[in-house]
Amino acid sequence: MAYKKTEQYEDKITSSLTENYKETLGLLGENPEREGLLKTPERMAKAMQYLTQGYQMDAKAILNSAKFHEEVSEMIIVKDIELYSMCEHHMLPFFGKAHIAYIPNGFITGLSKIARVVDVYARRLQVQERLTTQILDAIKDTLNPLGVGVVIEASHLCMMMRGVQKQNSVTTTSAFYGEFHKNPTRSEFMKLISASLH
């Protein structure tokens, strides 16, 4: 039986992007008709749709789909969430980890939903600074917690492959709301995401 991979993409978008990428290959000095590149424009078209699927996703709907009433008011942390995104300035990837905490105020959400919120905003053309605050705002607006903290650490290929070409640089961004503006709470969060507890 032949191998068949099933993925769903919008035909019109795929077709238009494929033609654009085929032209781009030619403009770069390549021959888009050579064997190794024949299917590359279509692969690129599908890859870009996948890498930007966050535009079709709703972070608040995801959080609300697993929103539960719970009388807890201790810090909940999901750390080391892998993220992969695309720099909007050069269309090159940046990748790293997100660490997210919130203090409930009557409601919690499923832990996997926190990671999905990261994907909603990471799977768009981004800057790390905006990504950090978008994640915070989605949790704040949906769960109305006592506080939210988000820290992202990422390496940017636009700094590593071109420009200054600094291979070991890591960019860290943070955003805090509510109780996390208080130093003891913020310090506890930063200490816990730095610790190896497992």
BATORLO-799211 format. One line per 3 residues: number of its first residue (from 0); their letters; for each residue x negated, y, z of N, C-alpha, C. Coordinates in nm, 3 decimals. Atoms other than C-alpha are relative to their C-alpha. Layout:
<pts>
NUM> A> X Y Z X Y Z X Y Z | ... $
</pts>
This chain:
<pts>
0> MAY> -0.084 -0.118 0.000 0.000 0.000 0.000 -0.089 0.125 0.000 | 0.080 -0.122 0.012 -0.137 0.344 -0.093 0.017 0.088 0.123 | -0.003 -0.094 -0.112 -0.225 0.593 0.176 0.082 0.123 -0.040 $
3> KKT> -0.081 -0.120 0.027 0.029 0.874 0.195 0.005 0.085 0.125 | -0.001 -0.094 -0.112 -0.008 1.176 0.416 0.118 0.095 -0.020 | -0.117 -0.087 0.013 0.309 1.373 0.487 -0.016 0.124 0.087 $
6> EQY> 0.000 -0.128 -0.068 0.293 1.739 0.577 0.101 0.088 -0.071 | -0.101 -0.086 0.061 0.552 2.007 0.516 -0.052 0.143 -0.013 | 0.040 -0.137 0.030 0.465 2.336 0.349 0.101 0.058 -0.097 $
9> EDK> -0.090 -0.065 0.095 0.669 2.591 0.159 -0.064 -0.001 -0.138 | 0.057 0.017 0.135 0.617 2.512 -0.209 -0.038 0.132 -0.064 | 0.027 -0.129 0.064 0.638 2.873 -0.324 -0.126 0.065 0.057 $
12> ITS> 0.118 -0.058 -0.064 0.381 2.993 -0.071 -0.124 -0.079 -0.037 | 0.114 0.084 0.034 0.153 2.697 -0.138 -0.046 0.027 -0.143 | 0.033 -0.022 0.141 0.169 2.755 -0.514 -0.069 0.135 -0.021 $
15> SLT> 0.058 -0.134 0.016 0.096 3.128 -0.488 -0.140 0.007 0.061 | 0.131 -0.001 -0.065 -0.190 3.081 -0.243 -0.102 -0.081 -0.080 | 0.090 0.085 0.079 -0.337 2.802 -0.456 -0.056 0.077 -0.119 $
18> ENY> 0.045 -0.079 0.115 -0.352 3.030 -0.759 -0.098 0.109 0.045 | 0.089 -0.105 -0.051 -0.510 3.308 -0.551 -0.137 -0.056 0.037 | 0.127 0.059 -0.041 -0.776 3.077 -0.407 -0.079 -0.050 -0.121 $
21> KET> 0.068 0.043 0.123 -0.852 2.935 -0.752 -0.070 0.119 -0.065 | 0.059 -0.121 0.056 -0.913 3.288 -0.877 -0.118 0.046 0.086 | 0.107 -0.041 -0.091 -1.122 3.367 -0.568 -0.126 -0.082 -0.023 $
24> LGL> 0.116 0.085 0.026 -1.350 3.069 -0.634 -0.075 0.045 -0.125 | 0.061 -0.048 0.123 -1.409 3.197 -0.985 -0.072 0.132 0.020 | 0.062 -0.130 -0.026 -1.482 3.549 -0.863 -0.129 -0.013 0.080 $
27> LGE> 0.120 0.023 -0.081 -1.739 3.407 -0.621 -0.112 -0.064 -0.081 | 0.103 0.059 0.085 -1.926 3.248 -0.912 0.008 -0.150 -0.012 | -0.018 0.144 0.009 -1.796 2.894 -0.879 0.087 -0.035 -0.120 $
30> NPE> -0.085 0.052 0.106 -1.623 2.680 -1.137 0.114 -0.077 0.065 | -0.110 0.068 -0.067 -1.280 2.594 -0.995 0.049 -0.126 -0.072 | -0.039 0.119 0.075 -1.244 2.325 -1.263 -0.095 -0.117 0.022 $
33> REG> 0.090 0.114 -0.021 -1.537 2.118 -1.147 0.062 -0.097 0.100 | -0.066 0.110 -0.072 -1.450 1.785 -0.986 0.016 0.026 0.150 | -0.004 -0.017 -0.146 -1.538 1.872 -0.628 0.092 0.112 0.047 $
36> LLK> -0.082 -0.115 -0.038 -1.328 2.188 -0.635 0.143 -0.005 -0.055 | -0.132 0.005 0.064 -1.020 2.074 -0.828 0.115 0.016 0.099 | -0.109 -0.004 -0.099 -0.806 2.028 -0.517 -0.027 0.098 0.113 $
39> TPE> 0.036 -0.092 -0.108 -0.985 2.284 -0.299 0.098 0.116 0.015 | -0.094 -0.110 -0.019 -0.749 2.577 -0.371 0.129 -0.042 0.070 | -0.122 0.048 -0.067 -0.447 2.370 -0.267 -0.028 -0.035 0.145 $
42> RMA> 0.036 0.032 -0.139 -0.627 2.242 0.042 -0.013 0.128 0.083 | 0.014 -0.127 -0.069 -0.716 2.600 0.134 0.137 0.063 0.028 | -0.135 -0.056 -0.016 -0.355 2.709 0.081 0.072 -0.066 0.117 $
45> KAM> -0.067 0.073 -0.108 -0.228 2.439 0.315 -0.069 0.025 0.134 | 0.075 -0.026 -0.124 -0.505 2.497 0.570 0.037 0.136 0.058 | -0.032 -0.134 -0.049 -0.427 2.868 0.592 0.142 0.008 0.056 $
48> QYL> -0.136 0.004 -0.055 -0.057 2.798 0.641 0.000 -0.065 0.138 | 0.009 0.067 -0.130 -0.146 2.561 0.923 -0.064 0.091 0.104 | 0.074 -0.083 -0.094 -0.392 2.803 1.082 0.075 0.127 0.040 $
51> TQG> -0.079 -0.120 -0.033 -0.134 3.084 1.079 0.146 -0.035 0.031 | -0.138 0.042 -0.027 0.175 2.883 1.178 0.061 0.070 0.121 | -0.052 -0.072 -0.117 0.206 3.093 1.493 0.101 0.108 -0.035 $
54> YQM> -0.096 -0.102 0.042 0.397 3.354 1.293 0.143 -0.055 -0.003 | -0.133 0.062 0.004 0.686 3.105 1.271 0.042 -0.056 0.136 | -0.028 0.056 -0.131 0.679 3.020 1.643 0.038 0.110 0.099 $
57> DAK> -0.050 -0.096 -0.099 0.848 3.191 1.939 -0.045 -0.043 0.139 | 0.056 0.037 -0.131 0.653 3.183 2.266 0.104 0.000 0.110 | -0.101 -0.009 -0.106 0.946 3.291 2.480 0.099 -0.116 -0.008 $
60> AIL> -0.090 0.114 0.017 1.171 3.020 2.334 -0.067 -0.128 0.051 | 0.074 0.117 -0.048 0.901 2.762 2.410 0.001 -0.005 0.153 | 0.000 -0.004 -0.146 0.874 2.873 2.773 0.139 -0.025 0.056 $
63> NSA> -0.137 0.017 -0.047 1.252 2.887 2.813 0.051 -0.143 -0.019 | -0.046 0.137 0.026 1.288 2.533 2.674 -0.031 -0.094 0.116 | 0.033 0.082 -0.118 1.135 2.399 2.996 -0.014 0.091 0.121 $
66> KFH> 0.000 -0.094 -0.112 1.223 2.666 3.252 0.085 -0.058 0.111 | -0.069 0.067 -0.111 1.317 2.526 3.592 -0.002 0.089 0.125 | -0.008 -0.071 -0.127 1.435 2.685 3.915 -0.076 -0.079 0.105 $
69> EEV> 0.082 0.067 -0.101 1.182 2.604 4.185 -0.047 0.103 0.101 | 0.039 -0.093 -0.105 1.116 2.769 4.520 -0.145 -0.024 0.042 | 0.143 0.003 -0.034 0.738 2.771 4.507 -0.057 0.136 -0.032 $
72> SEM> 0.059 -0.132 0.023 0.523 3.079 4.530 -0.152 -0.005 0.012 | 0.145 0.015 0.000 0.170 2.941 4.512 -0.052 0.006 -0.143 | 0.060 -0.017 0.132 -0.067 2.998 4.223 -0.002 -0.133 -0.078 $
75> IIV> 0.005 0.114 0.093 -0.033 2.758 3.928 -0.101 0.036 -0.109 | 0.105 -0.027 0.098 -0.337 2.735 3.701 -0.007 -0.112 -0.102 | 0.034 0.094 0.107 -0.383 2.566 3.365 -0.128 0.056 -0.062 $
78> KDI> 0.127 -0.054 0.048 -0.747 2.602 3.271 -0.060 -0.089 -0.110 | 0.071 0.071 0.107 -0.977 2.497 2.987 0.092 -0.042 -0.114 | -0.089 0.025 0.114 -0.704 2.518 2.723 -0.077 0.035 -0.128 $
81> ELY> 0.075 -0.027 0.123 -0.882 2.481 2.387 0.079 0.095 -0.088 | -0.068 -0.088 0.096 -0.804 2.757 2.141 -0.087 0.020 -0.123 | 0.064 -0.024 0.129 -0.888 2.809 1.776 0.082 0.107 -0.070 $
84> SMC> -0.070 -0.110 0.063 -0.803 3.133 1.603 -0.083 0.055 -0.115 | 0.068 -0.061 0.114 -0.897 3.348 1.305 -0.014 0.150 0.025 | 0.026 -0.143 -0.013 -1.060 3.690 1.337 0.065 0.074 -0.116 $
87> EHH> -0.070 -0.071 0.106 -0.846 3.936 1.145 -0.091 0.093 -0.079 | 0.091 -0.092 0.069 -1.146 4.146 1.046 -0.077 -0.067 -0.112 | 0.080 0.069 0.101 -1.342 3.882 0.854 0.061 -0.134 -0.042 $
90> MLP> -0.064 0.128 0.029 -1.104 3.584 0.840 -0.095 -0.117 0.028 | 0.086 0.109 -0.046 -1.362 3.372 1.020 0.052 -0.047 0.136 | -0.054 0.053 -0.125 -1.278 3.145 1.314 -0.068 0.055 0.124 $
93> FFG> 0.059 -0.009 -0.134 -1.328 3.213 1.680 0.068 -0.107 0.084 | -0.049 0.116 -0.074 -1.285 2.937 1.933 -0.055 0.002 0.142 | 0.043 0.002 -0.138 -1.310 2.875 2.303 0.106 -0.058 0.091 $
96> KAH> -0.093 0.051 -0.101 -1.098 2.825 2.613 0.077 0.113 0.064 | -0.084 -0.094 -0.075 -0.812 3.001 2.784 0.026 -0.059 0.138 | -0.033 0.037 -0.138 -0.752 2.993 3.159 0.118 0.088 0.042 $
99> IAY> -0.124 -0.074 -0.026 -0.402 3.092 3.268 0.055 -0.038 0.137 | -0.062 0.023 -0.130 -0.243 3.131 3.610 0.121 0.090 0.016 | -0.112 -0.086 -0.037 0.087 3.258 3.737 0.049 -0.039 0.139 $
102> IPN> -0.060 0.023 -0.131 0.261 3.290 4.073 0.151 0.008 -0.018 | -0.144 0.003 0.028 0.626 3.182 4.041 0.081 0.093 0.090 | -0.094 -0.084 -0.074 0.913 3.400 4.151 0.141 -0.058 -0.020 $
105> GFI> -0.129 0.068 0.016 1.194 3.143 4.147 0.005 -0.094 -0.119 | -0.001 0.085 0.119 1.108 2.979 3.814 -0.140 -0.047 -0.036 | 0.123 0.054 0.056 0.837 2.753 3.675 0.030 -0.047 -0.141 $
108> TGL> -0.018 0.056 0.134 0.780 2.616 3.327 -0.087 -0.124 -0.013 | 0.081 0.119 0.023 0.641 2.291 3.192 -0.144 0.037 -0.030 | 0.142 -0.033 0.016 0.262 2.285 3.201 -0.043 0.001 -0.146 $
111> SKI> 0.039 0.004 0.142 0.234 2.189 2.834 0.049 0.124 -0.074 | -0.052 -0.121 0.066 0.440 2.497 2.746 -0.099 0.115 0.009 | 0.102 -0.103 -0.014 0.162 2.719 2.877 -0.104 -0.015 -0.112 $
114> ARV> 0.096 0.025 0.108 -0.080 2.554 2.634 0.060 0.032 -0.136 | -0.065 -0.030 0.129 0.173 2.590 2.351 0.007 0.150 -0.025 | -0.002 -0.146 0.015 0.199 2.963 2.417 -0.134 0.049 -0.054 $
117> VDV> 0.133 -0.035 0.052 -0.176 2.986 2.358 -0.003 -0.022 -0.151 | 0.000 0.032 0.143 -0.127 2.817 2.019 0.087 0.096 -0.081 | -0.089 -0.092 0.071 0.162 3.047 1.924 -0.077 0.124 -0.045 $
120> YAR> 0.069 -0.124 0.031 -0.063 3.351 1.938 -0.139 -0.023 -0.061 | 0.131 0.029 0.059 -0.395 3.186 1.849 0.014 -0.034 -0.148 | -0.020 0.039 0.140 -0.250 3.051 1.523 0.056 0.118 -0.081 $
123> RLQ> -0.030 -0.121 0.076 -0.230 3.402 1.378 -0.132 0.070 -0.027 | 0.120 -0.083 0.014 -0.482 3.652 1.249 -0.008 0.085 0.126 | 0.005 -0.054 -0.135 -0.611 3.789 1.576 -0.127 0.078 0.028 $
126> VQE> 0.118 -0.043 -0.074 -0.850 3.983 1.789 0.018 -0.056 0.141 | -0.009 0.067 -0.129 -0.933 3.825 2.122 0.068 0.087 0.105 | -0.060 -0.090 -0.098 -0.828 4.132 2.318 0.153 -0.005 -0.005 $
129> RLT> -0.146 0.005 0.016 -0.474 4.127 2.176 0.055 -0.137 0.040 | -0.042 0.136 -0.034 -0.448 3.749 2.210 0.018 -0.015 0.150 | -0.004 0.011 -0.147 -0.519 3.778 2.583 0.126 0.065 0.056 $
132> TQI> -0.116 -0.072 -0.055 -0.246 4.034 2.648 0.132 -0.057 -0.052 | -0.124 0.061 0.052 0.011 3.862 2.423 0.039 -0.122 0.083 | -0.028 0.117 -0.085 -0.019 3.542 2.627 0.055 0.046 0.134 $
135> LDA> -0.046 -0.052 -0.129 0.017 3.739 2.951 0.143 0.053 -0.011 | -0.132 -0.062 0.013 0.319 3.934 2.825 0.111 -0.104 -0.019 | -0.102 0.104 0.022 0.504 3.621 2.708 0.038 -0.067 0.132 $
138> IKD> -0.027 0.065 -0.129 0.470 3.458 3.052 0.070 0.097 0.094 | -0.059 -0.103 -0.088 0.551 3.781 3.236 0.147 0.025 -0.036 | -0.135 -0.036 0.044 0.861 3.859 3.028 0.099 -0.115 0.012 $
141> TLN> -0.089 0.116 -0.001 1.001 3.504 3.032 0.026 -0.053 0.141 | -0.013 0.062 -0.133 0.934 3.380 3.386 0.017 0.102 0.112 | -0.006 -0.105 -0.102 0.932 3.714 3.571 -0.074 -0.040 0.127 $
144> PLG> 0.075 0.048 -0.117 0.657 3.584 3.802 -0.048 0.116 0.087 | 0.059 -0.101 -0.088 0.496 3.765 4.092 -0.132 0.051 -0.055 | 0.126 -0.041 0.061 0.175 3.776 3.894 -0.043 -0.096 -0.108 $
147> VGV> 0.056 0.083 0.107 -0.006 3.646 3.586 -0.146 0.041 -0.019 | 0.139 -0.024 0.034 -0.376 3.612 3.508 -0.040 -0.081 -0.121 | 0.047 0.069 0.121 -0.531 3.524 3.173 -0.145 0.038 -0.025 $
150> VIE> 0.140 -0.022 0.036 -0.901 3.483 3.096 -0.030 -0.087 -0.121 | 0.039 0.075 0.120 -1.031 3.381 2.752 -0.150 0.017 -0.021 | 0.141 0.001 0.036 -1.389 3.284 2.669 -0.010 -0.057 -0.140 $
153> ASH> 0.004 0.049 0.137 -1.466 3.249 2.299 -0.128 0.039 -0.072 | 0.111 -0.027 0.091 -1.743 3.231 2.041 0.058 0.038 -0.135 | -0.052 -0.055 0.124 -1.690 3.427 1.720 -0.097 -0.024 -0.114 $
156> LCM> 0.088 0.028 0.113 -1.830 3.303 1.391 -0.035 0.126 -0.078 | 0.036 -0.125 0.068 -1.820 3.659 1.257 -0.124 0.063 0.062 | 0.125 -0.046 -0.063 -2.100 3.732 1.507 -0.113 -0.100 -0.019 $
159> MMR> 0.101 0.106 0.006 -2.277 3.399 1.461 -0.050 -0.026 -0.142 | 0.035 0.036 0.138 -2.274 3.349 1.082 -0.041 0.121 -0.084 | 0.027 -0.119 0.080 -2.297 3.707 0.957 -0.034 0.115 0.096 $
162> GVQ> 0.024 -0.116 -0.086 -2.376 4.055 1.084 -0.121 -0.018 0.090 | 0.112 0.005 -0.094 -2.587 4.042 1.399 -0.055 -0.141 0.019 | 0.043 0.141 -0.006 -2.607 3.658 1.387 -0.055 -0.038 0.138 $
165> KQN> 0.035 0.038 -0.136 -2.619 3.607 1.763 0.068 -0.132 0.033 | -0.056 0.135 -0.006 -2.573 3.233 1.806 0.058 -0.038 0.136 | -0.040 0.045 -0.134 -2.523 3.210 2.181 0.091 0.098 0.073 $
168> SVT> -0.084 -0.099 -0.066 -2.297 3.505 2.250 0.140 -0.056 0.025 | -0.137 0.038 -0.037 -1.965 3.445 2.425 0.072 0.126 0.044 | -0.080 -0.117 -0.038 -1.692 3.706 2.456 0.104 -0.044 0.102 $
171> TTS> -0.099 0.029 -0.104 -1.480 3.708 2.772 0.096 0.118 0.010 | -0.102 -0.102 -0.019 -1.153 3.898 2.796 0.094 -0.045 0.111 | -0.093 0.033 -0.108 -0.906 3.917 3.083 0.116 0.098 0.001 $
174> AFY> -0.118 -0.085 -0.019 -0.561 4.053 3.155 0.070 -0.047 0.127 | -0.063 0.033 -0.128 -0.383 4.069 3.490 0.128 0.080 0.018 | -0.128 -0.066 -0.029 -0.034 4.154 3.610 0.041 -0.032 0.144 $
177> GEF> -0.060 0.022 -0.131 0.132 4.194 3.948 -0.103 -0.034 0.107 | 0.086 0.039 -0.112 -0.037 4.010 4.236 -0.146 -0.016 -0.040 | 0.138 0.020 0.045 -0.345 3.950 4.022 -0.078 0.131 -0.007 $
180> HKN> 0.071 -0.127 -0.011 -0.426 4.321 4.044 -0.063 0.015 0.139 | 0.058 -0.003 -0.134 -0.504 4.254 4.411 -0.126 -0.085 0.001 | 0.131 0.065 0.006 -0.865 4.158 4.462 -0.003 -0.143 0.056 $
183> PTR> 0.007 0.138 -0.052 -0.812 3.848 4.686 0.063 -0.102 -0.097 | -0.066 0.092 0.093 -0.570 3.689 4.436 -0.084 -0.020 -0.125 | 0.083 0.008 0.120 -0.786 3.772 4.137 -0.128 -0.079 0.028 $
186> SEF> 0.123 0.071 -0.037 -1.097 3.643 4.317 0.024 -0.150 0.013 | -0.034 0.142 -0.013 -0.925 3.315 4.404 0.013 -0.065 -0.138 | -0.019 0.049 0.137 -0.824 3.269 4.040 -0.136 -0.018 -0.070 $
189> MKL> 0.129 0.006 0.068 -1.173 3.346 3.908 -0.087 -0.111 0.060 | 0.079 0.106 -0.065 -1.330 3.111 4.164 0.049 -0.139 -0.044 | -0.056 0.130 0.036 -1.094 2.826 4.076 -0.028 -0.037 -0.145 $
192> ISA> 0.026 0.034 0.141 -1.144 2.852 3.699 -0.148 -0.026 -0.024 | 0.144 0.024 0.013 -1.521 2.850 3.755 -0.043 -0.130 0.062 | 0.037 0.118 -0.075 -1.517 2.545 3.981 0.024 -0.128 -0.081 $
195> SLH> -0.021 0.132 0.059 -1.552 2.184 3.868 0.064 -0.088 0.107 | -0.073 0.072 -0.105 -1.283 2.014 4.073 0.030 -0.144 -0.039 | -0.033 0.136 0.044 -1.245 1.697 3.866 -0.123 -0.074 -0.049 $
</pts>
